[in-house]
Amino acid sequence: MDYIKTEQYRAGSSTKIAQVATHQDFGLSDKQLKKDLKKTRRKLGEFQDTLYAHNKYSVLVCLQGMDTAGKDSLVREVFKDFNARGVEVHSFKVPTELELDHNYLWRHYIVLPEKGKFGVFNRTHYENVLVTRVHPEYILNERVPGIHSVSDIDQRFWDRRFEQINNFERHLAENGTIIFKFFLHLSKEEQRQRLLRRLSLKEKHWKFSPSDLKERKLWERYQECYEEAINNTSTAHAPWDIIPADNKKAARVIVATILLERLKKYKDIEEPHLDAKIMANLETYEKELQNEE
């Protein structure tokens, strides 16, 4: 979309989240935003078909944000026109016992998208420097050598994790995975309104948990941790984009536009050409099928 300047959402190494807008609507109606999303996601669906046929790249889309930021609905709406076999969505919750028996990146590594496919991480490997940063006692469950108590978890520990994550993503990028990372930037007031809707609408009750309110009380701490994580891990091969998320419809259009615009820069992603011998006999094959009638 011409009205979306995608580079303005790119995070750098000194981003101040508090200074980034949480609301955007471009002065457009909800109807127009839905119409624009429909056009863009159709083109994304077509690109996915080409990506699948080309079979040399994969795409990893990482979504992070506070509770109620709109991650689930964004996945549903942005990828609606994809071939169901071409996109896989994974949501990472509290680690299982099996996952805790491996390093913290293992559960993410084993579900990475294969070549020709999109993978969406709804909450991601960044939970390991966000939730665990706010609640460092969770790290003790990982049984990391040298970490015996919360007092052992210092700044050097988190700096190493940022480095490990950067190395992980660099490895993926160098082997054909195109990485997108979106932080859905929600205001505290908008989250309050969305939590209230969950309580007032019966069909939304299942989404509510008292823990949502406990985590909300730690809002400022989460913002600090997001800011540090983004500033330490927004790289050329795996950049962060900060998406204003108070208006869900606009957020979806922005994400879809960024995906399409950047993917179109990969000029080598194209449908493979048929073998010369097959091309030379296309008319013969067509006649053979027509003669069956």
C-alpha positions as CSV (number, residue, x, y, z in Angstrom):
1,M,0.0,0.0,0.0
2,D,1.4,3.4,-1.0
3,Y,0.4,5.0,2.2
4,I,2.5,2.6,4.3
5,K,6.2,3.5,4.5
6,T,7.5,0.2,5.7
7,E,10.9,1.5,6.8
8,Q,9.4,3.7,9.5
9,Y,8.5,0.6,11.5
10,R,12.1,-0.8,11.5
11,A,13.7,-0.9,14.9
12,G,17.3,0.0,15.4
13,S,19.8,-0.5,18.2
14,S,18.6,2.4,20.3
15,T,14.8,2.3,20.0
16,K,12.8,3.9,22.7
17,I,9.5,2.0,22.8
18,A,7.8,4.6,24.9
19,Q,8.3,7.1,22.0
20,V,6.8,4.8,19.4
21,A,3.1,5.3,18.5
22,T,0.7,2.5,19.5
23,H,-2.2,3.7,17.2
24,Q,-2.4,4.2,13.5
25,D,-5.4,4.2,11.1
26,F,-4.0,6.3,8.2
27,G,-7.3,8.2,8.3
28,L,-9.0,5.3,6.6
29,S,-12.2,3.5,7.5
30,D,-12.3,-0.1,8.8
31,K,-13.9,-1.1,5.5
32,Q,-11.1,0.3,3.5
33,L,-8.4,-1.2,5.7
34,K,-10.1,-4.6,5.3
35,K,-10.3,-4.1,1.5
36,D,-6.6,-3.3,1.4
37,L,-5.6,-6.3,3.5
38,K,-7.6,-8.5,1.2
39,K,-5.6,-7.3,-1.8
40,T,-2.3,-7.7,-0.1
41,R,-2.9,-11.1,1.4
42,R,-4.0,-12.4,-2.0
43,K,-0.6,-11.4,-3.4
44,L,1.1,-13.0,-0.4
45,G,-0.8,-16.2,-1.1
46,E,0.4,-16.1,-4.7
47,F,4.0,-15.5,-3.5
48,Q,3.7,-18.5,-1.2
49,D,2.8,-20.8,-4.2
50,T,6.0,-19.5,-6.0
51,L,8.1,-20.0,-2.8
52,Y,6.8,-23.6,-2.6
53,A,7.6,-24.3,-6.2
54,H,11.0,-22.7,-5.9
55,N,11.8,-24.8,-2.8
56,K,15.0,-23.1,-1.8
57,Y,13.9,-20.6,0.9
58,S,11.6,-20.7,3.9
59,V,10.0,-17.8,5.7
60,L,9.8,-17.5,9.5
61,V,7.4,-14.9,10.9
62,C,7.9,-14.2,14.6
63,L,5.1,-12.4,16.6
64,Q,5.6,-10.9,20.0
65,G,3.4,-8.7,22.1
66,M,1.7,-8.2,25.4
67,D,-1.5,-10.2,26.1
68,T,-4.4,-9.1,23.9
69,A,-2.1,-7.5,21.4
70,G,-3.9,-9.3,18.6
71,K,-1.5,-12.0,17.6
72,D,-4.0,-14.8,17.0
73,S,-6.4,-12.7,14.9
74,L,-3.5,-11.3,12.9
75,V,-2.4,-14.8,12.0
76,R,-5.9,-15.7,11.0
77,E,-6.5,-12.6,8.8
78,V,-3.0,-12.1,7.2
79,F,-2.5,-15.7,6.1
80,K,-6.1,-16.5,5.2
81,D,-5.4,-16.8,1.4
82,F,-2.5,-19.2,1.9
83,N,-2.6,-22.9,0.8
84,A,-3.1,-24.6,4.2
85,R,-0.1,-26.9,3.5
86,G,2.1,-23.9,2.9
87,V,2.0,-22.3,6.4
88,E,2.5,-23.8,9.8
89,V,1.7,-21.9,13.1
90,H,3.3,-22.7,16.4
91,S,2.5,-21.2,19.8
92,F,4.9,-21.6,22.6
93,K,3.6,-21.8,26.1
94,V,5.2,-23.0,29.4
95,P,7.9,-25.5,28.5
96,T,7.1,-29.1,29.0
97,E,9.3,-31.5,30.9
98,L,10.7,-32.8,27.6
99,E,11.5,-29.3,26.4
100,L,13.2,-28.5,29.7
101,D,15.4,-31.5,29.2
102,H,16.9,-29.7,26.2
103,N,18.4,-26.2,25.7
104,Y,15.9,-23.4,25.5
105,L,16.2,-23.1,21.7
106,W,15.5,-26.8,21.0
107,R,11.7,-26.6,20.9
108,H,11.9,-23.8,18.4
109,Y,14.5,-25.4,16.2
110,I,12.5,-28.6,15.7
111,V,9.5,-26.8,14.3
112,L,11.2,-24.4,11.9
113,P,9.6,-24.2,8.5
114,E,10.9,-26.4,5.8
115,K,12.0,-25.0,2.5
116,G,9.1,-23.7,0.4
117,K,7.0,-23.0,3.5
118,F,6.0,-20.2,5.9
119,G,6.3,-20.8,9.6
120,V,4.7,-18.5,12.1
121,F,5.8,-18.4,15.7
122,N,3.0,-16.9,17.9
123,R,5.2,-16.1,20.8
124,T,8.7,-17.1,20.1
125,H,12.2,-17.9,21.3
126,Y,12.2,-14.3,22.7
127,E,10.0,-15.5,25.6
128,N,13.4,-16.7,26.9
129,V,14.6,-13.2,27.4
130,L,11.2,-11.6,28.2
131,V,9.0,-13.7,30.5
132,T,12.1,-15.3,32.1
133,R,13.6,-11.8,32.4
134,V,10.6,-10.6,34.3
135,H,10.4,-13.9,36.3
136,P,14.0,-15.0,36.5
137,E,13.1,-17.8,38.9
138,Y,11.7,-19.7,35.8
139,I,15.3,-20.0,34.6
140,L,16.0,-22.4,37.5
141,N,13.7,-25.0,35.8
142,E,16.2,-25.1,32.8
143,R,18.9,-26.5,35.1
144,V,21.6,-24.4,33.4
145,P,25.1,-25.2,34.6
146,G,26.4,-22.6,37.0
147,I,23.0,-21.2,37.8
148,H,22.0,-22.3,41.3
149,S,19.8,-19.4,42.4
150,V,18.3,-16.2,41.0
151,S,21.3,-14.3,42.3
152,D,23.5,-16.1,39.7
153,I,21.4,-14.7,36.9
154,D,23.2,-11.4,36.1
155,Q,23.5,-9.1,33.1
156,R,26.2,-11.2,31.6
157,F,23.7,-14.1,31.5
158,W,21.2,-12.0,29.4
159,D,23.9,-10.7,27.2
160,R,25.0,-14.2,26.4
161,R,21.4,-15.1,25.6
162,F,21.1,-12.2,23.2
163,E,24.3,-13.4,21.5
164,Q,23.0,-16.9,21.3
165,I,19.7,-15.8,19.8
166,N,21.6,-13.6,17.2
167,N,23.8,-16.6,16.3
168,F,20.7,-18.8,16.0
169,E,19.0,-16.4,13.6
170,R,22.2,-15.8,11.7
171,H,22.6,-19.5,11.1
172,L,19.0,-19.7,9.9
173,A,19.3,-16.7,7.5
174,E,22.6,-18.0,6.0
175,N,20.9,-21.3,5.2
176,G,17.9,-19.9,3.4
177,T,15.3,-18.8,6.1
178,I,13.9,-15.3,5.6
179,I,13.2,-13.9,9.0
180,F,10.6,-11.4,10.1
181,K,10.1,-10.2,13.7
182,F,7.1,-8.1,14.6
183,F,6.5,-6.5,18.0
184,L,2.8,-5.7,18.3
185,H,3.0,-2.5,20.3
186,L,-0.1,-2.1,22.4
187,S,-0.9,0.7,24.8
188,K,-1.8,-0.1,28.4
189,E,-5.2,1.5,28.1
190,E,-6.1,-0.5,25.0
191,Q,-5.1,-3.7,26.8
192,R,-7.4,-2.7,29.7
193,Q,-10.3,-2.2,27.3
194,R,-9.6,-5.6,25.6
195,L,-9.4,-7.4,28.9
196,L,-12.7,-5.8,29.9
197,R,-14.3,-7.0,26.7
198,R,-13.1,-10.5,27.5
199,L,-14.9,-10.3,30.8
200,S,-18.1,-8.7,29.4
201,L,-18.6,-11.0,26.4
202,K,-19.5,-14.6,27.2
203,E,-17.9,-15.9,24.0
204,K,-14.6,-14.3,25.1
205,H,-14.6,-15.6,28.7
206,W,-12.4,-18.6,27.7
207,K,-9.6,-16.2,26.8
208,F,-9.4,-14.6,30.2
209,S,-7.1,-15.7,33.0
210,P,-6.5,-14.1,36.4
211,S,-2.8,-14.3,35.5
212,D,-3.5,-11.7,32.8
213,L,-4.1,-9.1,35.6
214,K,-1.0,-10.2,37.5
215,E,1.2,-9.8,34.5
216,R,-0.5,-6.5,33.7
217,K,0.9,-5.1,37.0
218,L,4.3,-5.7,35.6
219,W,3.7,-3.7,32.4
220,E,6.5,-1.3,32.9
221,R,9.0,-4.1,33.5
222,Y,7.9,-5.9,30.4
223,Q,8.3,-2.7,28.3
224,E,11.9,-2.4,29.6
225,C,12.6,-6.0,28.7
226,Y,11.1,-5.7,25.2
227,E,13.1,-2.6,24.6
228,E,16.4,-4.2,25.6
229,A,15.7,-7.4,23.6
230,I,14.7,-5.5,20.5
231,N,17.8,-3.2,20.7
232,N,20.1,-6.1,21.1
233,T,18.7,-8.4,18.4
234,S,17.5,-6.2,15.6
235,T,20.0,-7.2,12.9
236,A,20.2,-6.8,9.1
237,H,19.4,-10.5,8.6
238,A,16.6,-10.6,11.3
239,P,15.2,-7.1,11.9
240,W,12.5,-6.1,14.3
241,D,9.5,-4.1,13.2
242,I,7.4,-2.3,15.8
243,I,3.8,-2.3,14.8
244,P,1.2,0.0,16.3
245,A,-1.4,-2.5,17.6
246,D,-4.2,-0.5,19.1
247,N,-6.0,-0.6,15.8
248,K,-6.0,-4.3,14.8
249,K,-7.1,-3.8,11.2
250,A,-4.4,-1.3,10.5
251,A,-1.8,-3.5,12.2
252,R,-2.7,-6.4,9.9
253,V,-2.4,-4.3,6.8
254,I,1.0,-3.0,8.0
255,V,2.4,-6.5,8.7
256,A,1.0,-7.9,5.4
257,T,2.6,-5.0,3.5
258,I,6.0,-5.4,5.1
259,L,5.9,-9.1,4.3
260,L,5.0,-8.6,0.7
261,E,7.3,-5.7,0.1
262,R,10.4,-7.3,1.5
263,L,9.7,-10.8,0.0
264,K,9.4,-9.3,-3.5
265,K,13.0,-8.1,-3.2
266,Y,14.1,-11.7,-3.6
267,K,14.2,-11.7,-7.3
268,D,15.6,-15.2,-7.5
269,I,12.5,-16.7,-6.0
270,E,10.6,-17.8,-9.1
271,E,8.7,-20.8,-10.4
272,P,11.1,-23.4,-11.9
273,H,11.2,-23.8,-15.6
274,L,10.0,-27.1,-17.2
275,D,12.5,-29.4,-18.7
276,A,13.3,-28.5,-22.3
277,K,12.1,-31.9,-23.5
278,I,8.7,-31.5,-21.7
279,M,8.3,-27.9,-23.1
280,A,8.9,-29.2,-26.6
281,N,6.1,-31.8,-26.3
282,L,3.5,-29.7,-24.5
283,E,1.2,-29.7,-27.6
284,T,1.5,-33.5,-27.8
285,Y,0.5,-34.0,-24.2
286,E,-2.4,-31.6,-24.7
287,K,-3.7,-33.5,-27.7
288,E,-3.4,-36.8,-25.9
289,L,-5.6,-35.5,-23.1
290,Q,-8.1,-33.9,-25.5
291,N,-8.4,-37.2,-27.5
292,E,-9.6,-38.9,-24.4
293,E,-13.0,-37.1,-24.6
